[in-house]
Amino acid sequence: FKDDTDLLPAIKYNLRIAPNPFNPSTAIYFELENEIEIKLSIYNIKGQIVKTLVNETYRPGAYQVIWDGDDQSGQKMSSGVYFYRMECGVDVINGKMLMLK
């Protein structure tokens, strides 16, 4: 058996988004086997950062981070495609989500 370092990052961290598409909020779920620094940010279709949801060290365990569809200043974002970027140490996981109103 291969060790889990050969897995794709999304599988390695059991990362999933639900619901997707979403309205008004969505949850980003992930699991950690080791203590690690996590940075999780949301970007718009232009590649501009909308909001940083997490930027801290997490202990091993299962986590849920909610994005309620607002930007860094608390303004509600419009319908459309958004991208998440989760940095877990040296691993980077990117994906998209769709907000419908």
Summary of the structure (lengths in Angstrom):
residues: 101
radius of gyration: 13.8
end to end distance: 45.2
largest distance: 47.8
contacts: 258
relative contact order: 0.28
helix: 7%
strand: 55%
